[in-house]
Amino acid sequence: MKKESGFTLVEMLIVLLVITILIILIVPNLSGRSEDVHTKGCKALVEVVQAQVDLYHLENGKYPNDLSALVKDKYIKKDQTTCQNKKSLKYSSVSGTVSEPSS
């Protein structure tokens, strides 16, 4: 007689139970992270735009009047002037600093 190997129904149910428990434990922890992702994404965008402001200053000898000048001169794209929460980045033409929008 040939012995067939494979999983029994009980073994399959145990594996499904373990996977279900892992999903129940992991999914709630991921749902609270979206705000962190948006905050870190906005900070990264500020750093990228700040680098482009500095490059503009090096090439032109002055800071741009506003971020639209960077868009016009193709230093950044239009969508790089706002964070994921649709708020525009703050920019000071006097000091040439870019900062996050206020919440």
Distance bins in CASP14 RR format, pairs under 12 A and 6 or more apart:
PFRMAT RR
TARGET T0000
AUTHOR 0000-0000-0000
RMODE 2
METHOD distances of the structure
MODEL  1
5 11 0 0 0 0 0 1 0 0 0 0 0
6 12 0 0 0 0 1 0 0 0 0 0 0
7 13 0 0 0 0 1 0 0 0 0 0 0
7 14 0 0 0 0 1 0 0 0 0 0 0
7 15 1 0 0 1 0 0 0 0 0 0 0
7 16 0 0 0 0 0 1 0 0 0 0 0
8 14 0 0 0 0 1 0 0 0 0 0 0
8 15 0 0 0 0 0 1 0 0 0 0 0
9 15 0 0 0 0 0 1 0 0 0 0 0
9 16 0 0 0 0 0 1 0 0 0 0 0
10 16 0 0 0 0 0 1 0 0 0 0 0
10 17 0 0 0 0 0 1 0 0 0 0 0
11 17 0 0 0 0 0 1 0 0 0 0 0
11 18 0 0 0 0 0 1 0 0 0 0 0
12 18 0 0 0 0 0 1 0 0 0 0 0
12 19 0 0 0 0 0 1 0 0 0 0 0
13 19 0 0 0 0 0 1 0 0 0 0 0
13 20 0 0 0 0 0 1 0 0 0 0 0
14 20 0 0 0 0 0 1 0 0 0 0 0
14 21 0 0 0 0 0 1 0 0 0 0 0
15 21 0 0 0 0 0 1 0 0 0 0 0
15 22 0 0 0 0 0 1 0 0 0 0 0
16 22 0 0 0 0 0 1 0 0 0 0 0
16 23 0 0 0 0 0 1 0 0 0 0 0
17 23 0 0 0 0 0 1 0 0 0 0 0
17 24 0 0 0 0 0 1 0 0 0 0 0
18 24 0 0 0 0 0 1 0 0 0 0 0
18 25 0 0 0 0 0 1 0 0 0 0 0
19 25 0 0 0 0 0 1 0 0 0 0 0
19 26 0 0 0 0 0 1 0 0 0 0 0
20 26 0 0 0 0 0 1 0 0 0 0 0
20 27 0 0 0 0 0 1 0 0 0 0 0
21 27 0 0 0 0 0 1 0 0 0 0 0
22 29 0 0 0 0 0 1 0 0 0 0 0
23 29 0 0 0 0 0 1 0 0 0 0 0
23 30 0 0 0 0 0 1 0 0 0 0 0
24 30 0 0 0 0 0 1 0 0 0 0 0
26 33 0 0 0 0 0 1 0 0 0 0 0
27 33 0 0 0 0 0 1 0 0 0 0 0
29 36 0 0 0 0 0 1 0 0 0 0 0
30 36 0 0 0 0 0 1 0 0 0 0 0
30 37 0 0 0 0 0 1 0 0 0 0 0
31 37 0 0 0 0 0 1 0 0 0 0 0
32 38 0 0 0 0 0 1 0 0 0 0 0
32 39 0 0 0 0 0 1 0 0 0 0 0
33 39 0 0 0 0 0 1 0 0 0 0 0
33 40 0 0 0 0 1 0 0 0 0 0 0
34 40 0 0 0 0 0 1 0 0 0 0 0
34 41 0 0 0 0 0 1 0 0 0 0 0
34 84 0 0 0 0 1 0 0 0 0 0 0
34 85 0 0 0 0 0 1 0 0 0 0 0
35 41 0 0 0 0 0 1 0 0 0 0 0
35 42 0 0 0 0 0 1 0 0 0 0 0
35 84 0 0 0 0 0 1 0 0 0 0 0
35 85 0 0 0 0 1 0 0 0 0 0 0
35 103 0 0 0 0 0 1 0 0 0 0 0
36 42 0 0 0 0 0 1 0 0 0 0 0
36 43 0 0 0 0 0 1 0 0 0 0 0
36 84 0 0 0 0 0 1 0 0 0 0 0
37 43 0 0 0 0 0 1 0 0 0 0 0
37 44 0 0 0 0 0 1 0 0 0 0 0
37 83 0 0 0 0 0 1 0 0 0 0 0
37 84 0 0 0 0 1 0 0 0 0 0 0
37 85 0 0 0 0 0 1 0 0 0 0 0
38 44 0 0 0 0 0 1 0 0 0 0 0
38 45 0 0 0 0 0 1 0 0 0 0 0
38 82 0 0 0 0 0 1 0 0 0 0 0
38 83 1 0 0 1 0 0 0 0 0 0 0
38 84 1 0 1 0 0 0 0 0 0 0 0
38 85 1 0 0 1 0 0 0 0 0 0 0
38 86 0 0 0 0 0 1 0 0 0 0 0
38 87 0 0 0 0 0 1 0 0 0 0 0
38 100 0 0 0 0 0 1 0 0 0 0 0
38 101 0 0 0 0 0 1 0 0 0 0 0
38 103 0 0 0 0 0 1 0 0 0 0 0
39 45 0 0 0 0 0 1 0 0 0 0 0
39 46 0 0 0 0 0 1 0 0 0 0 0
39 83 0 0 0 0 1 0 0 0 0 0 0
39 84 0 0 0 0 1 0 0 0 0 0 0
39 85 0 0 0 0 1 0 0 0 0 0 0
39 100 0 0 0 0 1 0 0 0 0 0 0
39 101 0 0 0 0 0 1 0 0 0 0 0
39 103 0 0 0 0 1 0 0 0 0 0 0
40 46 0 0 0 0 0 1 0 0 0 0 0
40 47 0 0 0 0 0 1 0 0 0 0 0
40 83 0 0 0 0 0 1 0 0 0 0 0
40 84 0 0 0 0 0 1 0 0 0 0 0
40 100 0 0 0 0 0 1 0 0 0 0 0
41 47 0 0 0 0 1 0 0 0 0 0 0
41 48 0 0 0 0 1 0 0 0 0 0 0
41 49 0 0 0 0 0 1 0 0 0 0 0
41 80 0 0 0 0 0 1 0 0 0 0 0
41 82 0 0 0 0 0 1 0 0 0 0 0
41 83 1 0 0 1 0 0 0 0 0 0 0
41 84 1 0 0 1 0 0 0 0 0 0 0
41 85 0 0 0 0 0 1 0 0 0 0 0
41 89 0 0 0 0 0 1 0 0 0 0 0
41 100 0 0 0 0 1 0 0 0 0 0 0
42 48 0 0 0 0 0 1 0 0 0 0 0
42 49 0 0 0 0 0 1 0 0 0 0 0
42 80 0 0 0 0 0 1 0 0 0 0 0
42 81 0 0 0 0 0 1 0 0 0 0 0
42 82 0 0 0 0 1 0 0 0 0 0 0
42 83 1 1 0 0 0 0 0 0 0 0 0
42 84 1 0 0 1 0 0 0 0 0 0 0
42 85 1 0 0 1 0 0 0 0 0 0 0
42 86 0 0 0 0 0 1 0 0 0 0 0
42 87 0 0 0 0 1 0 0 0 0 0 0
42 88 0 0 0 0 0 1 0 0 0 0 0
42 89 0 0 0 0 1 0 0 0 0 0 0
42 90 0 0 0 0 0 1 0 0 0 0 0
42 98 0 0 0 0 0 1 0 0 0 0 0
42 99 0 0 0 0 0 1 0 0 0 0 0
42 100 1 0 1 0 0 0 0 0 0 0 0
42 101 1 0 0 1 0 0 0 0 0 0 0
42 102 0 0 0 0 0 1 0 0 0 0 0
42 103 0 0 0 0 0 1 0 0 0 0 0
43 49 0 0 0 0 0 1 0 0 0 0 0
43 50 0 0 0 0 0 1 0 0 0 0 0
43 83 0 0 0 0 1 0 0 0 0 0 0
43 84 0 0 0 0 0 1 0 0 0 0 0
43 89 0 0 0 0 0 1 0 0 0 0 0
43 98 0 0 0 0 0 1 0 0 0 0 0
43 99 0 0 0 0 0 1 0 0 0 0 0
43 100 1 0 0 1 0 0 0 0 0 0 0
43 101 0 0 0 0 0 1 0 0 0 0 0
44 50 0 0 0 0 0 1 0 0 0 0 0
44 51 0 0 0 0 0 1 0 0 0 0 0
44 80 0 0 0 0 0 1 0 0 0 0 0
44 83 0 0 0 0 1 0 0 0 0 0 0
44 84 0 0 0 0 0 1 0 0 0 0 0
44 89 0 0 0 0 0 1 0 0 0 0 0
44 98 0 0 0 0 0 1 0 0 0 0 0
44 100 0 0 0 0 0 1 0 0 0 0 0
45 51 0 0 0 0 0 1 0 0 0 0 0
45 52 0 0 0 0 0 1 0 0 0 0 0
45 67 0 0 0 0 0 1 0 0 0 0 0
45 76 0 0 0 0 1 0 0 0 0 0 0
45 77 0 0 0 0 0 1 0 0 0 0 0
45 79 0 0 0 0 1 0 0 0 0 0 0
45 80 1 0 0 1 0 0 0 0 0 0 0
45 81 0 0 0 0 1 0 0 0 0 0 0
45 82 0 0 0 0 1 0 0 0 0 0 0
45 83 1 0 0 1 0 0 0 0 0 0 0
45 84 0 0 0 0 1 0 0 0 0 0 0
45 85 0 0 0 0 0 1 0 0 0 0 0
45 87 0 0 0 0 0 1 0 0 0 0 0
45 88 0 0 0 0 0 1 0 0 0 0 0
45 89 1 0 0 1 0 0 0 0 0 0 0
45 98 0 0 0 0 1 0 0 0 0 0 0
45 99 0 0 0 0 0 1 0 0 0 0 0
45 100 0 0 0 0 1 0 0 0 0 0 0
45 101 0 0 0 0 0 1 0 0 0 0 0
46 52 0 0 0 0 0 1 0 0 0 0 0
46 53 0 0 0 0 0 1 0 0 0 0 0
46 67 0 0 0 0 0 1 0 0 0 0 0
46 76 0 0 0 0 0 1 0 0 0 0 0
46 80 0 0 0 0 0 1 0 0 0 0 0
46 81 0 0 0 0 0 1 0 0 0 0 0
46 82 0 0 0 0 0 1 0 0 0 0 0
46 83 0 0 0 0 1 0 0 0 0 0 0
46 87 0 0 0 0 0 1 0 0 0 0 0
46 88 0 0 0 0 0 1 0 0 0 0 0
46 89 1 0 0 1 0 0 0 0 0 0 0
46 90 0 0 0 0 1 0 0 0 0 0 0
46 91 0 0 0 0 1 0 0 0 0 0 0
46 97 0 0 0 0 1 0 0 0 0 0 0
46 98 1 0 1 0 0 0 0 0 0 0 0
46 99 1 0 0 1 0 0 0 0 0 0 0
46 100 1 0 1 0 0 0 0 0 0 0 0
46 101 0 0 0 0 1 0 0 0 0 0 0
47 53 0 0 0 0 0 1 0 0 0 0 0
47 54 0 0 0 0 0 1 0 0 0 0 0
47 80 0 0 0 0 0 1 0 0 0 0 0
47 89 0 0 0 0 0 1 0 0 0 0 0
47 97 0 0 0 0 0 1 0 0 0 0 0
47 98 0 0 0 0 1 0 0 0 0 0 0
47 99 0 0 0 0 0 1 0 0 0 0 0
47 100 0 0 0 0 0 1 0 0 0 0 0
48 54 0 0 0 0 0 1 0 0 0 0 0
48 55 0 0 0 0 0 1 0 0 0 0 0
48 67 0 0 0 0 0 1 0 0 0 0 0
48 70 0 0 0 0 0 1 0 0 0 0 0
48 75 0 0 0 0 0 1 0 0 0 0 0
48 76 1 0 0 1 0 0 0 0 0 0 0
48 77 0 0 0 0 0 1 0 0 0 0 0
48 79 0 0 0 0 0 1 0 0 0 0 0
48 80 1 0 0 1 0 0 0 0 0 0 0
48 81 0 0 0 0 0 1 0 0 0 0 0
48 83 0 0 0 0 0 1 0 0 0 0 0
48 89 0 0 0 0 0 1 0 0 0 0 0
48 98 0 0 0 0 1 0 0 0 0 0 0
49 55 0 0 0 0 0 1 0 0 0 0 0
49 56 0 0 0 0 0 1 0 0 0 0 0
49 64 0 0 0 0 0 1 0 0 0 0 0
49 66 0 0 0 0 0 1 0 0 0 0 0
49 67 1 0 0 1 0 0 0 0 0 0 0
49 70 1 0 0 1 0 0 0 0 0 0 0
49 71 0 0 0 0 0 1 0 0 0 0 0
49 75 0 0 0 0 1 0 0 0 0 0 0
49 76 1 0 1 0 0 0 0 0 0 0 0
49 77 0 0 0 0 0 1 0 0 0 0 0
49 79 0 0 0 0 0 1 0 0 0 0 0
49 80 1 0 0 1 0 0 0 0 0 0 0
49 81 1 0 0 1 0 0 0 0 0 0 0
49 82 0 0 0 0 0 1 0 0 0 0 0
49 83 0 0 0 0 0 1 0 0 0 0 0
49 88 0 0 0 0 0 1 0 0 0 0 0
49 89 1 0 0 1 0 0 0 0 0 0 0
49 90 0 0 0 0 0 1 0 0 0 0 0
49 91 0 0 0 0 1 0 0 0 0 0 0
49 96 0 0 0 0 0 1 0 0 0 0 0
49 97 0 0 0 0 0 1 0 0 0 0 0
49 98 1 0 1 0 0 0 0 0 0 0 0
49 99 0 0 0 0 1 0 0 0 0 0 0
49 100 0 0 0 0 0 1 0 0 0 0 0
50 56 0 0 0 0 0 1 0 0 0 0 0
50 57 0 0 0 0 0 1 0 0 0 0 0
50 63 0 0 0 0 0 1 0 0 0 0 0
50 64 0 0 0 0 0 1 0 0 0 0 0
50 67 0 0 0 0 0 1 0 0 0 0 0
50 70 0 0 0 0 0 1 0 0 0 0 0
50 75 0 0 0 0 0 1 0 0 0 0 0
50 76 0 0 0 0 0 1 0 0 0 0 0
50 80 0 0 0 0 0 1 0 0 0 0 0
50 89 0 0 0 0 1 0 0 0 0 0 0
50 90 0 0 0 0 0 1 0 0 0 0 0
50 91 0 0 0 0 1 0 0 0 0 0 0
50 92 0 0 0 0 0 1 0 0 0 0 0
50 95 0 0 0 0 0 1 0 0 0 0 0
50 96 0 0 0 0 1 0 0 0 0 0 0
50 97 1 0 0 1 0 0 0 0 0 0 0
50 98 1 0 1 0 0 0 0 0 0 0 0
50 99 0 0 0 0 1 0 0 0 0 0 0
50 100 0 0 0 0 0 1 0 0 0 0 0
51 57 0 0 0 0 0 1 0 0 0 0 0
51 58 0 0 0 0 0 1 0 0 0 0 0
51 70 0 0 0 0 0 1 0 0 0 0 0
51 75 0 0 0 0 1 0 0 0 0 0 0
51 76 0 0 0 0 1 0 0 0 0 0 0
51 80 0 0 0 0 0 1 0 0 0 0 0
51 96 0 0 0 0 0 1 0 0 0 0 0
51 98 0 0 0 0 1 0 0 0 0 0 0
52 58 0 0 0 0 0 1 0 0 0 0 0
52 59 0 0 0 0 0 1 0 0 0 0 0
52 60 0 0 0 0 0 1 0 0 0 0 0
52 63 0 0 0 0 0 1 0 0 0 0 0
52 64 0 0 0 0 1 0 0 0 0 0 0
52 67 0 0 0 0 1 0 0 0 0 0 0
52 69 0 0 0 0 0 1 0 0 0 0 0
52 70 1 0 1 0 0 0 0 0 0 0 0
52 71 0 0 0 0 0 1 0 0 0 0 0
52 73 0 0 0 0 1 0 0 0 0 0 0
52 74 0 0 0 0 1 0 0 0 0 0 0
52 75 1 0 1 0 0 0 0 0 0 0 0
52 76 1 0 1 0 0 0 0 0 0 0 0
52 77 0 0 0 0 0 1 0 0 0 0 0
52 80 0 0 0 0 1 0 0 0 0 0 0
52 81 0 0 0 0 0 1 0 0 0 0 0
52 89 0 0 0 0 0 1 0 0 0 0 0
52 91 0 0 0 0 0 1 0 0 0 0 0
52 96 0 0 0 0 0 1 0 0 0 0 0
52 98 0 0 0 0 1 0 0 0 0 0 0
53 59 0 0 0 0 0 1 0 0 0 0 0
53 60 0 0 0 0 0 1 0 0 0 0 0
53 61 0 0 0 0 0 1 0 0 0 0 0
53 62 0 0 0 0 0 1 0 0 0 0 0
53 63 1 0 0 1 0 0 0 0 0 0 0
53 64 1 0 0 1 0 0 0 0 0 0 0
53 65 0 0 0 0 0 1 0 0 0 0 0
53 66 0 0 0 0 0 1 0 0 0 0 0
53 67 0 0 0 0 1 0 0 0 0 0 0
53 69 0 0 0 0 1 0 0 0 0 0 0
53 70 1 0 0 1 0 0 0 0 0 0 0
53 73 0 0 0 0 0 1 0 0 0 0 0
53 75 1 0 0 1 0 0 0 0 0 0 0
53 76 0 0 0 0 1 0 0 0 0 0 0
53 80 0 0 0 0 0 1 0 0 0 0 0
53 81 0 0 0 0 0 1 0 0 0 0 0
53 89 0 0 0 0 0 1 0 0 0 0 0
53 91 1 0 0 1 0 0 0 0 0 0 0
53 92 0 0 0 0 1 0 0 0 0 0 0
53 93 0 0 0 0 1 0 0 0 0 0 0
53 95 0 0 0 0 1 0 0 0 0 0 0
53 96 1 0 1 0 0 0 0 0 0 0 0
53 97 1 0 0 1 0 0 0 0 0 0 0
53 98 1 0 1 0 0 0 0 0 0 0 0
53 99 0 0 0 0 0 1 0 0 0 0 0
54 60 0 0 0 0 0 1 0 0 0 0 0
54 61 0 0 0 0 0 1 0 0 0 0 0
54 63 0 0 0 0 1 0 0 0 0 0 0
54 64 0 0 0 0 0 1 0 0 0 0 0
54 70 0 0 0 0 0 1 0 0 0 0 0
54 75 0 0 0 0 0 1 0 0 0 0 0
54 95 0 0 0 0 0 1 0 0 0 0 0
54 96 0 0 0 0 1 0 0 0 0 0 0
54 97 0 0 0 0 1 0 0 0 0 0 0
54 98 0 0 0 0 1 0 0 0 0 0 0
55 61 0 0 0 0 0 1 0 0 0 0 0
55 63 0 0 0 0 0 1 0 0 0 0 0
55 64 0 0 0 0 0 1 0 0 0 0 0
55 70 0 0 0 0 1 0 0 0 0 0 0
55 73 0 0 0 0 0 1 0 0 0 0 0
55 74 0 0 0 0 0 1 0 0 0 0 0
55 75 1 0 0 1 0 0 0 0 0 0 0
55 76 0 0 0 0 0 1 0 0 0 0 0
55 96 0 0 0 0 0 1 0 0 0 0 0
56 62 0 0 0 0 1 0 0 0 0 0 0
56 63 1 0 0 1 0 0 0 0 0 0 0
56 64 1 0 1 0 0 0 0 0 0 0 0
56 65 0 0 0 0 0 1 0 0 0 0 0
56 66 0 0 0 0 0 1 0 0 0 0 0
56 67 0 0 0 0 0 1 0 0 0 0 0
56 69 1 0 0 1 0 0 0 0 0 0 0
56 70 1 0 0 1 0 0 0 0 0 0 0
56 71 0 0 0 0 0 1 0 0 0 0 0
56 72 0 0 0 0 0 1 0 0 0 0 0
56 73 1 0 0 1 0 0 0 0 0 0 0
56 74 0 0 0 0 0 1 0 0 0 0 0
56 75 1 0 1 0 0 0 0 0 0 0 0
56 76 0 0 0 0 1 0 0 0 0 0 0
56 91 0 0 0 0 0 1 0 0 0 0 0
56 93 0 0 0 0 0 1 0 0 0 0 0
56 96 0 0 0 0 1 0 0 0 0 0 0
56 98 0 0 0 0 0 1 0 0 0 0 0
57 63 1 0 1 0 0 0 0 0 0 0 0
57 64 0 0 0 0 1 0 0 0 0 0 0
57 69 0 0 0 0 0 1 0 0 0 0 0
57 70 0 0 0 0 0 1 0 0 0 0 0
57 75 0 0 0 0 0 1 0 0 0 0 0
57 93 0 0 0 0 0 1 0 0 0 0 0
57 95 0 0 0 0 0 1 0 0 0 0 0
57 96 1 0 0 1 0 0 0 0 0 0 0
57 97 0 0 0 0 0 1 0 0 0 0 0
57 98 0 0 0 0 0 1 0 0 0 0 0
58 75 0 0 0 0 0 1 0 0 0 0 0
59 70 0 0 0 0 0 1 0 0 0 0 0
59 73 0 0 0 0 1 0 0 0 0 0 0
59 75 0 0 0 0 1 0 0 0 0 0 0
60 69 0 0 0 0 1 0 0 0 0 0 0
60 70 0 0 0 0 0 1 0 0 0 0 0
60 73 0 0 0 0 1 0 0 0 0 0 0
60 75 0 0 0 0 0 1 0 0 0 0 0
61 96 0 0 0 0 0 1 0 0 0 0 0
62 69 0 0 0 0 0 1 0 0 0 0 0
62 93 0 0 0 0 1 0 0 0 0 0 0
62 94 0 0 0 0 0 1 0 0 0 0 0
62 96 0 0 0 0 1 0 0 0 0 0 0
63 69 0 0 0 0 1 0 0 0 0 0 0
63 70 0 0 0 0 0 1 0 0 0 0 0
63 75 0 0 0 0 0 1 0 0 0 0 0
63 91 0 0 0 0 1 0 0 0 0 0 0
63 92 0 0 0 0 1 0 0 0 0 0 0
63 93 1 0 1 0 0 0 0 0 0 0 0
63 94 1 0 0 1 0 0 0 0 0 0 0
63 95 1 0 0 1 0 0 0 0 0 0 0
63 96 1 0 1 0 0 0 0 0 0 0 0
63 97 0 0 0 0 1 0 0 0 0 0 0
63 98 0 0 0 0 0 1 0 0 0 0 0
64 70 1 0 1 0 0 0 0 0 0 0 0
64 71 0 0 0 0 1 0 0 0 0 0 0
64 72 0 0 0 0 1 0 0 0 0 0 0
64 73 1 0 0 1 0 0 0 0 0 0 0
64 75 0 0 0 0 1 0 0 0 0 0 0
64 76 0 0 0 0 0 1 0 0 0 0 0
64 81 0 0 0 0 0 1 0 0 0 0 0
64 91 0 0 0 0 1 0 0 0 0 0 0
64 92 0 0 0 0 0 1 0 0 0 0 0
64 93 1 0 0 1 0 0 0 0 0 0 0
64 94 0 0 0 0 0 1 0 0 0 0 0
64 96 0 0 0 0 1 0 0 0 0 0 0
64 98 0 0 0 0 0 1 0 0 0 0 0
65 72 0 0 0 0 0 1 0 0 0 0 0
65 73 0 0 0 0 0 1 0 0 0 0 0
65 91 0 0 0 0 1 0 0 0 0 0 0
65 92 0 0 0 0 0 1 0 0 0 0 0
65 93 1 0 1 0 0 0 0 0 0 0 0
65 94 0 0 0 0 0 1 0 0 0 0 0
65 96 0 0 0 0 0 1 0 0 0 0 0
66 72 0 0 0 0 1 0 0 0 0 0 0
66 73 0 0 0 0 0 1 0 0 0 0 0
66 76 0 0 0 0 0 1 0 0 0 0 0
66 81 0 0 0 0 1 0 0 0 0 0 0
66 88 0 0 0 0 0 1 0 0 0 0 0
66 89 0 0 0 0 0 1 0 0 0 0 0
66 90 0 0 0 0 0 1 0 0 0 0 0
66 91 1 0 0 1 0 0 0 0 0 0 0
66 92 0 0 0 0 0 1 0 0 0 0 0
66 93 1 0 0 1 0 0 0 0 0 0 0
66 94 0 0 0 0 0 1 0 0 0 0 0
66 96 0 0 0 0 0 1 0 0 0 0 0
66 98 0 0 0 0 0 1 0 0 0 0 0
67 73 0 0 0 0 0 1 0 0 0 0 0
67 75 0 0 0 0 1 0 0 0 0 0 0
67 76 1 0 0 1 0 0 0 0 0 0 0
67 77 0 0 0 0 0 1 0 0 0 0 0
67 78 0 0 0 0 1 0 0 0 0 0 0
67 79 0 0 0 0 0 1 0 0 0 0 0
67 80 0 0 0 0 1 0 0 0 0 0 0
67 81 1 0 1 0 0 0 0 0 0 0 0
67 82 0 0 0 0 1 0 0 0 0 0 0
67 88 1 0 0 1 0 0 0 0 0 0 0
67 89 1 0 0 1 0 0 0 0 0 0 0
67 90 0 0 0 0 1 0 0 0 0 0 0
67 91 1 0 1 0 0 0 0 0 0 0 0
67 92 0 0 0 0 0 1 0 0 0 0 0
67 93 0 0 0 0 1 0 0 0 0 0 0
67 96 0 0 0 0 0 1 0 0 0 0 0
67 97 0 0 0 0 0 1 0 0 0 0 0
67 98 1 0 0 1 0 0 0 0 0 0 0
67 99 0 0 0 0 0 1 0 0 0 0 0
67 101 0 0 0 0 0 1 0 0 0 0 0
68 74 0 0 0 0 0 1 0 0 0 0 0
68 75 0 0 0 0 0 1 0 0 0 0 0
68 76 0 0 0 0 1 0 0 0 0 0 0
68 77 0 0 0 0 0 1 0 0 0 0 0
68 78 0 0 0 0 1 0 0 0 0 0 0
68 80 0 0 0 0 0 1 0 0 0 0 0
68 81 1 0 0 1 0 0 0 0 0 0 0
68 88 0 0 0 0 0 1 0 0 0 0 0
68 89 0 0 0 0 0 1 0 0 0 0 0
68 91 0 0 0 0 1 0 0 0 0 0 0
68 93 0 0 0 0 0 1 0 0 0 0 0
69 75 0 0 0 0 1 0 0 0 0 0 0
69 76 0 0 0 0 1 0 0 0 0 0 0
69 81 0 0 0 0 0 1 0 0 0 0 0
69 91 0 0 0 0 1 0 0 0 0 0 0
69 93 0 0 0 0 1 0 0 0 0 0 0
69 96 0 0 0 0 0 1 0 0 0 0 0
70 76 1 0 1 0 0 0 0 0 0 0 0
70 77 0 0 0 0 1 0 0 0 0 0 0
70 78 0 0 0 0 1 0 0 0 0 0 0
70 80 0 0 0 0 1 0 0 0 0 0 0
70 81 0 0 0 0 1 0 0 0 0 0 0
70 89 0 0 0 0 0 1 0 0 0 0 0
70 91 0 0 0 0 1 0 0 0 0 0 0
70 93 0 0 0 0 0 1 0 0 0 0 0
70 96 0 0 0 0 0 1 0 0 0 0 0
70 98 0 0 0 0 1 0 0 0 0 0 0
71 77 1 0 0 1 0 0 0 0 0 0 0
71 78 1 0 1 0 0 0 0 0 0 0 0
71 79 0 0 0 0 1 0 0 0 0 0 0
71 80 1 0 0 1 0 0 0 0 0 0 0
71 81 1 0 0 1 0 0 0 0 0 0 0
71 82 0 0 0 0 0 1 0 0 0 0 0
71 89 0 0 0 0 0 1 0 0 0 0 0
71 91 0 0 0 0 0 1 0 0 0 0 0
72 78 0 0 0 0 1 0 0 0 0 0 0
72 81 0 0 0 0 0 1 0 0 0 0 0
74 80 0 0 0 0 0 1 0 0 0 0 0
75 81 0 0 0 0 0 1 0 0 0 0 0
75 98 0 0 0 0 0 1 0 0 0 0 0
76 82 0 0 0 0 0 1 0 0 0 0 0
76 89 0 0 0 0 1 0 0 0 0 0 0
76 91 0 0 0 0 0 1 0 0 0 0 0
76 98 0 0 0 0 0 1 0 0 0 0 0
78 88 0 0 0 0 0 1 0 0 0 0 0
79 86 0 0 0 0 0 1 0 0 0 0 0
79 88 0 0 0 0 0 1 0 0 0 0 0
79 89 0 0 0 0 0 1 0 0 0 0 0
80 88 0 0 0 0 0 1 0 0 0 0 0
80 89 0 0 0 0 1 0 0 0 0 0 0
80 91 0 0 0 0 0 1 0 0 0 0 0
80 98 0 0 0 0 0 1 0 0 0 0 0
81 87 0 0 0 0 0 1 0 0 0 0 0
81 88 1 0 1 0 0 0 0 0 0 0 0
81 89 1 0 1 0 0 0 0 0 0 0 0
81 90 0 0 0 0 0 1 0 0 0 0 0
81 91 0 0 0 0 1 0 0 0 0 0 0
81 98 0 0 0 0 1 0 0 0 0 0 0
81 101 0 0 0 0 0 1 0 0 0 0 0
82 88 1 0 1 0 0 0 0 0 0 0 0
82 89 1 0 0 1 0 0 0 0 0 0 0
82 90 0 0 0 0 0 1 0 0 0 0 0
82 91 0 0 0 0 0 1 0 0 0 0 0
82 100 0 0 0 0 0 1 0 0 0 0 0
82 101 0 0 0 0 1 0 0 0 0 0 0
83 89 1 0 0 1 0 0 0 0 0 0 0
83 90 0 0 0 0 0 1 0 0 0 0 0
83 98 0 0 0 0 0 1 0 0 0 0 0
83 99 0 0 0 0 0 1 0 0 0 0 0
83 100 1 0 0 1 0 0 0 0 0 0 0
83 101 1 0 0 1 0 0 0 0 0 0 0
83 102 0 0 0 0 0 1 0 0 0 0 0
83 103 0 0 0 0 0 1 0 0 0 0 0
84 100 0 0 0 0 0 1 0 0 0 0 0
84 101 0 0 0 0 0 1 0 0 0 0 0
85 100 0 0 0 0 1 0 0 0 0 0 0
85 101 1 0 0 1 0 0 0 0 0 0 0
85 102 0 0 0 0 0 1 0 0 0 0 0
85 103 0 0 0 0 1 0 0 0 0 0 0
86 101 0 0 0 0 1 0 0 0 0 0 0
87 99 0 0 0 0 0 1 0 0 0 0 0
87 100 0 0 0 0 1 0 0 0 0 0 0
87 101 1 1 0 0 0 0 0 0 0 0 0
87 102 1 0 0 1 0 0 0 0 0 0 0
87 103 0 0 0 0 1 0 0 0 0 0 0
88 98 0 0 0 0 0 1 0 0 0 0 0
88 99 0 0 0 0 0 1 0 0 0 0 0
88 100 0 0 0 0 0 1 0 0 0 0 0
88 101 1 0 0 1 0 0 0 0 0 0 0
88 102 0 0 0 0 0 1 0 0 0 0 0
89 96 0 0 0 0 0 1 0 0 0 0 0
89 97 0 0 0 0 0 1 0 0 0 0 0
89 98 1 0 1 0 0 0 0 0 0 0 0
89 99 1 0 0 1 0 0 0 0 0 0 0
89 100 1 0 0 1 0 0 0 0 0 0 0
89 101 1 0 0 1 0 0 0 0 0 0 0
89 102 0 0 0 0 0 1 0 0 0 0 0
90 96 0 0 0 0 0 1 0 0 0 0 0
90 97 0 0 0 0 1 0 0 0 0 0 0
90 98 1 0 0 1 0 0 0 0 0 0 0
90 99 1 0 1 0 0 0 0 0 0 0 0
90 100 1 0 0 1 0 0 0 0 0 0 0
90 101 1 0 0 1 0 0 0 0 0 0 0
90 102 1 0 0 1 0 0 0 0 0 0 0
91 97 1 0 0 1 0 0 0 0 0 0 0
91 98 1 0 1 0 0 0 0 0 0 0 0
91 99 1 0 0 1 0 0 0 0 0 0 0
91 100 0 0 0 0 0 1 0 0 0 0 0
91 101 0 0 0 0 0 1 0 0 0 0 0
92 98 0 0 0 0 1 0 0 0 0 0 0
92 99 1 0 0 1 0 0 0 0 0 0 0
END
